[in-house]
Amino acid sequence: MSSSSQDFEDLSLRNNKRNKIFSGDGINSTRFTSLNYEEWNASCMGVNKSGKLAVLAGRKGFLVVDLDNLGISKKHAVSNKWDPSVIEWNPHDANDELFASVMNQKVEIWNAEELYNGSPKTVLSGHTRSISDINWSYFEPHTLLTCSMDMYINLWDVRQTRKPSSLFTTVAGSSQVKWNRRNKNLFASAHDGDVRIWDIRNGNNPLVYIAGHLSKIHGLDWSPQNESQFVTASNDSTVKFWNINSPLQSQGSINTGSPVWKARFTPFGIGLVTVQLRRGDNNIFLWKTSELKSPVHRFDGHTDVILEFQWRSQHLGDEEEYQLISWSKDETLKIWRIEKKTIQAITG
C-alpha cells in the first residue's frame, strides 16, 4: 500500500552560539517529522545502536541530533579536508558512543561524548586509494573491515592502529564490504558487478565467487535471519537475492527501471528497503521479499536524492515501535513512523 504526498514547511534553526546548540520545531505530518539543516551540507548520516543519536557528517564537522528530543542538536566544528563518504556507529552496547568516519584514505574513530575535543580517538591509515566502504563486526566490538579501489580489504583491531590485523588481496577494487550477521567469520565484498564471499580463517582464498550484475554494485546486505542469504543493489537497475550455497543463479530479483543505490533488509519481518538513484524519484520503497512484483509501501516526502536511511526502534510499554530515519540532498532529516498495517504487510 502506497502513501500519498503531503505538503510541509521547512524548519528554520535558531543558532545559540554560546552553547553551540541549535533548536527548532519539527514539521509533523501523519507520516513523518522533518528537520531541516540548511547549509550544513552533510554528505552522510548514521544512527547509533540505541537509536537515540543521529550524526550528520560533512566538511564542516559533525551535527549530533537527539532523536528522543527532536529539534535539539549539537554542532561540533571540525575542519575536514574532504567530505566524509561513510559514517557507521559501532553496533555493540558497550561501544555505543563510538562511530567511524571515512575521510578519503583514512578512517577516523570518534567518541560522540568527546567531540568537543575536535580530534578523533583513533586514525586508521592503511589504504593507498580512497576507502569506499567500512563495516563493524557484529560479534567483535573492536573489529572493523575497510575496503578500497586499491585492491585490498583490511581487517582492523581498532585498539592496535599501526597496521591491519589481516589483509585480503583482490584482483579488482572493492565498492562494498559487509560482515555476515550470523557467522562471525564470513564477510562479502563487491567488485564492480561481482561478489566474493570470504572466511577470515582462509586467508586470501575466497569461498565463493558470484557473477552478480552487469554493472557496479552500489549496495550489499546480509539477511539478519539466514547466514547463507544476502541481497545486492546495482547500477544495472536490479536488486538480486542470493544464497551462497547456490551461487550460480539468484534466488529472486526486482527490476526497478533505474539504478539502485541501496537495498537493505528490515529489522523485522521479511522486508527489504530500497532507494533508487534516478533524480526526481526521491522515494524509499518497502518490499515483502516473498512477493516482489510491487512494493508494499512508499515513503514519499523528500525533494532530492536520498543519501542514507537507517532504522530506529523504541519500546513503548510492551510494544516495540520502528522508525525509519533518512537524510537527503534536500538537507532534511526525516523520521518516518511505521504504522502497524505497514509492519503487518511484511510480517503477516
N, C-alpha and C positions, 0 to 999 in steps of 0.2 A: 504494500500500500504506500503510495507516494504522498508526501506532504506538499502543500502549496506555498508559494512565496508570500511573505507578509512584509509590509513597509516598516522600517525602523530608522531612528535617527542615530547619528554618530555621537559618541561620548567625547566630550572635551575634558582634558585632565588639568587640574589646577596644581601648580608646582609649589610645594612648600620647600624652599631652597634650604632652609636652616636644617631640617631633619632629613632632607633628601627623600621625602615621601610624597608620592603622588596619590591623590584621592579623586574619586569620581563616582558617578552613579551608573550602574549597568542599565542597558536598554533591554527591557524584558519583553518577550513575546510568549506565546504558548509553547514555542519550540525551543527557544534559546535565549541566553543572555549574551549580549555583545559588548565587549570592552574595546575601545578604540585607543591605540597607542601610536598616534601620528608622529612622524618624524623620528621614531626610534629606529626604523629600518632594520628590524631584526631579520636575520637570514635563516634562523632555525629556532625550534622550540622543543622543550622537554618537560614532562610531568614526573614528579618523584613517586616512589612506590606507594607511599601513604596516600597520595592523591591530594595532599594539602598545597603543594607548591608547583607552580609552573615557572620556568625560566625562559625568557626571550633573549636570545644571544645575537649581538650584532657588533659591528666595528666599534661602536661607542662603549660597549661593555655589556653588562647583564641587567635585565629588569626582572625582578622576582615578584611574581603575582601570588598573593594569598588567595587560593581558591575557596577557602572557607569564609573569607571576608572580602567579597568581590568589590573591586574599586580601590582597594588599598594595595599599593605596590611600592617596592623599594628599588631605587636606581643605584647601581654600582658602576661608576665610570671606570673603564679600563681602556687604555689606548691600544687597540689591536691593529696590526699592520694589514691583516686580511679579514675578510668576513668569515666568521665561523661557519663551517659547512655541515657539521653534525654536532648534536648535543645529546648525551644519554646519561640518565641518572643510574646510579648503582641500584640493582634490584633487590638488595638484601636489607632487612630491617636494621641490622647493626651498622650499616653504612648508608643509611637513608639520606644523609646530608651531603654525600659526595656525588659529583657529576663530572663527566668527561666531555671536553670540548675540543673539536678538531680545528687546528689553525695551520693550514697548508700542510707541511710535512711533519708537524708535531701534534701531540695530544697533551692537553693540559688537564690535570685533575684538580678540581676546585672543591672547597668545602663551603657550602652555602651559608654556613654560620660565620664564616671568616672572610666573606667577600670584601669587607671594608678594608682589608689589608692591601687589596689591589694586586696581589700576586698569587699564582696557583700554588697548591700544596706540593704538586709533583709535575714534572715535564718529561714526556717520553719522546725521545728522538731516535728513530731507527729506520726511517724511510728516506729514499733519495728523490721521490716524486710525491706529489700531493696525495694525502690519505683520502680515500674515497668512502670508507666505512669503518665503524668500530662496533663492538658488541661485548658487553659484560657477560661473564658466565653466570648461569642461574644456580650453579652449585658451589662455586668457589668465589667468595666475596672480593678477593683481590686479583682475580684473573680477568684479563681483557684481551680481546683479539683486535688487531688492526690490519687493514689491507690497503693496497695502493696499486697504481699502474706501473710500479717499479718491478712487478713480478715477484713480490714477496708478501707473505702473510706472516705477521709477527704475533706471537703469544707472549703476553707480559704478565709478570707479577709486579703490580704497581708499587710494591714496597721495595723492589730492587730495580732501580731505573737505569742502571748503567748499560744494560743490553737486554734484549728479549730472552725469555726462558727457552723458547723454541722458535725456529724459522721453518717456514714451508715455502718451497720454491715452486713457481708456476711458470708455464710457457707463455702465458698471456696475463696482462694486468687484471686486477680484480676490482669489480664495481661494488660488490656486496659480500659481506661475511656475517654469518649468523650461527650462534650456538644452538644445538638441539635443546629443546625444553625438557626432554625426558631422559636423555642419556648424556652424562657429563663428559663423555669422551668424543662425541661426534659434533662436527660443525660442517656447514655448507658454504661454498664460495661460488660467486658468479663471475664468468669471464666472457664478456660480450654476450652471446646468446646461449652459452653453455654453463653447466653446473657441475661442480665436483663435490663429492662427499668425502670428508676426511675423518680419520680416527687418530687422535693425538698420540696414541701408543704406536702407530705405524710409521711415524716419521713422514718422509717425503713421498709416500705412496698412497694416493687417493684410493678409497674403497670402491667408489662408483663414479663413472663418467656419464653425464646426461647431455645429449644434444637437444637442448630445450626449445630454443626460439630462433627465428630468422634474423633478429636484430637484438640490440642491447637489452639486458635485463636490468630494470631500474629498482625492482623490489623483490625481496625473498623473505619468507616467514615459515617457521616450523609450526606444525599443529601442536596445540597445548595438550592434546589428549593422546596422540599416537606418535611414537618416536620415529616411525617409518615414513610419515607423510609431511609434505611441505608444499608451498604454493609459490609461483613466480609471476611477476608482472613485467611486461616487456614493451619496448618501443614498437613491436610489430602488431600492437593493438589487441593482444590476447593476454588472458590470465590462465595459467595452467596448473593443474593439481597433479602431484607426483607421489609415487611410492618407491622408495629406494630399493625395494625387493623386486620391482618390475620396472626397471629404468628405461626400457626401450620405447615405451609409449605412455603418454599422460593418462591419468585416470579420469580426466574431465577438463573442460575449458570454457571460458567466457570470451566471446568476440565482442569487443566494445566499440569498434569503429574508429577509435583514436588511441594514441599511445597511452599506456597506463603507468602512472608514476609510482603508486604504492598499492599493495594488496596485503592485508593482514587479517588473521583470524580474530574473531571476537573472544573475549574472556569468558563468555557464557554461550551455551547452546552450540549450534553447528553453523555459525555465521561467518561471513567474510566481509570486510570493508574495503572498498576500492576508491581511488582517486585518479582521474584522468588528466592528461597534460594539455588537452585541447583548450585554447583560450576561448572564453565565452561559456564553457561548460564547467562551472565552478561548484559543482555538486559533489557530495560524498554519497556513495551508494552502499547499501547494505544488502547482502545476498544470503540466501539459505543454500548451503553447499550441496544439499541433496536435490535442489531444484534450481538450475542455473539459467533457465530461459529468460527470466527478467528479475530485477531487484525487488525485494520486498519493501524497501523504504528508500526515500531520497531525502538527504539533508540539504535543504535549499536556502541559501542566505548570503553566502559570500559573493562579492562582486569582482573578484580577481582570483588568480591562480592560488590553489591551496598548497601550502608548503609542507605542512605536517599535521598529523592528527594522532591523539593518544587517548587511552581510556582512563577513567577515574571511577572509583566506587565509593559509596557511602553507606554506612549502616544506620538505618532509621528504625530504631526499635528492633524487631525481629526480622525486618526486611533489608535486603541489600539493593540499593539503587545505583544504577550505572549512568554515567555521563560521558559524553564524547567531547574532548577538547580539541579545537582546531585553530590553526594560525595560517593566515593568508597574506598575499601581497597587498590586499586591501587594507592591511595594518589593523585588522580586528582580530581579537581573540574571542572565540565563541565557545560557550558552554552549552551543549545540546542535551536536553532532557530526554532520556529514553523511556518512552511510555510502555506500560505493561503489555499492551497489544503488540508493540514492536518486538519486545522480547519474546512473547509467545509465538510470533511468526517464525522464529528460528529455533525455538525450543520444543514446540508442540509437534 
